[in-house]
Amino acid sequence: MTVLVTGGAGYIGSHVARLLIERGSKVVVADDLSTGLEARVTAVEHVQLDLASADAVQQLRSIIKTHSIESVIHLAARKKVGESVALPEWYYQQNIGGLANLLEAMKAEGVDRLVFSSSAATYGMPDVAACREDMICQPINPYGETKLVGEWLARAAARAWGLRVVNLRYFNVAGAGWPDLADTAVANLIPIAFAALKAGKAPVVFGSDYPTADGSCVRDYVHVHDLADAHLSALDYLERDDRKFDTFNVGTGAGSSVFEVLAEIKRVTGIAFEEVVEPRRAGDPPSLCADVSRINEELGWHAKQGLAEIVESAWSAIN
Ligand SMILES: NC(=O)c1ccc[n+]([C@@H]2O[C@H](COP(=O)([O-])OP(=O)(O)OC[C@H]3O[C@@H](n4cnc5c(N)ncnc54)[C@H](O)[C@@H]3O)[C@@H](O)[C@H]2O)c1
């Protein structure tokens, strides 16, 4: 089976590509290398392509034909929340325009299997202990909106021409499956804390007065290797004709607070720092955790690694 992995030069996509190859699949990566790294795809067939560009449909059709692509894992997207607030048109053009081009090419070439990278950002500010996939989604920024609209677009294609789709709503992805595929963007708590420590500074906690057990925000951290493995389970699920659902949370089902993550970082790094507490940031939900019963039962997928493995692998990848 040959799988097209869009965004395969990115942090998560490169893990997905490597796991697929380990499983014996052939992989072709399409990526514009805007945030992705060429070093992550040196051993993989890859094409540099902006999926949202004017000639993307033609280029994608050519890739599908040349490589006899049978299924697509679509990770290519812009993902910076603040940037999406400042540049909403561009976010819709990139994330929705790119997906629309991809679907048009898939339809034209008769490729009907898609795994789509969605996000817990579709839930917005949920007032529940664990988000269920059947909850009403109320994203609070254009980034989260593009993920929800992407799910709708894929579902509409399923109704219109029989696309088989699985939307995976990732929670907080962290860790490294292989040291050379580490997350190099300093955008999430763990890489931000490591960058602060390497600069000799103390990590910052935004808000310690949330209605959580220790007052800091709680998130569901999922190891990137486990997440990549969920894509393989999703591809297998697409082969079944009795699929009950098209959308699945990917998390551990257990939350960790910012203070708990920082305590783990102290243990793993051996650096005894005193975190700095600052006021809350706008738009941070107090708690965002996954109900994972659907993916556990339907896809047979379970996260195998926890916070310790996440922090250990992320730290050893950059040292
Ligand atoms: N990292 C997380 O915690 C997280 C959480 C939820 C969802 N996601 C989603 O997972 C996917 C992968 O995220 P990541 O963390 O690996 O980010 P990343 O920035 O490392 O990867 C995204 C990849 O897509 C490529 N890309 C972006 N726009 C493109 C375009 N128009 N055409 C072609 N290539 C393009 C980039 O060059 C990059 O290689 C994204 O869709 C993101 O929204 C990530």
The ligand as an ORCA input file, in Angstrom:
! r2SCAN-3c Opt
* xyz 0 1
  N       1.290     19.499     17.701
  C       0.110     19.396     18.314
  O       0.028     19.374     19.571
  C      -1.164     19.285     17.496
  C      -2.396     19.179     18.180
  C      -3.567     19.058     17.432
  C      -3.518     19.013     16.053
  N      -2.331     19.138     15.407
  C      -2.312     19.073     13.937
  O      -1.365     18.114     13.514
  C      -0.845     18.470     12.243
  C       0.674     18.402     12.289
  O       1.139     19.295     13.279
  P       2.659     19.353     13.754
  O       2.653     19.618     15.215
  O       3.427     18.184     13.236
  O       3.115     20.710     13.037
  P       4.305     20.990     12.029
  O       4.264     22.455     11.755
  O       5.570     20.398     12.524
  O       3.831     20.178     10.746
  C       3.000     20.693      9.747
  C       3.641     20.371      8.414
  O       2.777     20.797      7.360
  C       3.541     21.539      6.413
  N       2.579     22.481      5.799
  C       1.869     23.466      6.427
  N       1.065     24.086      5.538
  C       1.261     23.472      4.331
  C       0.726     23.654      3.026
  N      -0.162     24.603      2.767
  N       1.156     22.834      2.033
  C       2.067     21.857      2.287
  N       2.616     21.642      3.494
  C       2.225     22.450      4.505
  C       4.665     22.184      7.192
  O       5.797     22.498      6.414
  C       4.973     21.093      8.219
  O       5.940     20.173      7.747
  C      -1.419     19.840     11.909
  O      -2.536     19.644     11.061
  C      -1.865     20.373     13.270
  O      -2.917     21.287     13.156
  C      -1.145     19.266     16.097
*
